[in-house]
Every structure is written in structure tokens, then in C-alpha cells.
Amino acid sequence: MRTSSGPAVTVERIGQPSEALSVLIRPRLPVTVAAGEVRELVLTIQAKDCVHVARNSGMPFLEVTLSNGSQKEDHSYIPGDRYARDLSVALTRACPEDRDDGTPAPS
């Protein structure tokens, strides 16, 4: 996360639309980033329900809520091809084709 100018920005929430997946964020949110500052956020996506995990979602996106003290905005971000490939590979490992037995998947 980087803020180039203006007031500090607070990352209040990062999520994704699938109920079959959860997002864990380090450090815990909210995280405030001052102008000119760079903060690393580590996101871990976990499969909670392999039966309903979408295998080929194309360009998966993240839902992000940002605020700057006076305004709060929700944004949808598509992190890019690398994120989509990495997510697809990880979900295939966590939820193999014989996943439909209804048991939770490892992360």
C-alpha cells in the first residue's frame, strides 16, 4: 500500500465476494498510510468451502474500503494476471477435483 500525496489513507477493509473463501490480512486492519509512506499488507486467501469455490473466475477482484478522515469509499481492485494465476493454482491444490465430499479444505 502506498500513498503518494495528500492526507493519510486508512485501509479499513479488504475482502472478496466469494462466501467460499476468506481473507486474512497482516497486519490487522485498520492500517493507516501517511503521504509518501509504503506499508506492506500480506493477504492470505483461505478456502472455507471447496464445493462452492469457483475454479475459473477470470479476473478475481478484491473489495477495499479506504478512508482519509473526511471520506470513506469502497473500491474494487483487480490485482492482475499474476494474482489470478496464483489464486487458481492455490485453489486447485487446496480443492482438488474430488473436492465435493463437503469437508473443509486446508489453507
Helices and strands as residue ranges (DSSP letters): E 9-15, E 21-26, E 31-33, E 42-47, G 50-52, E 62-67, E 72-77, H 81-94
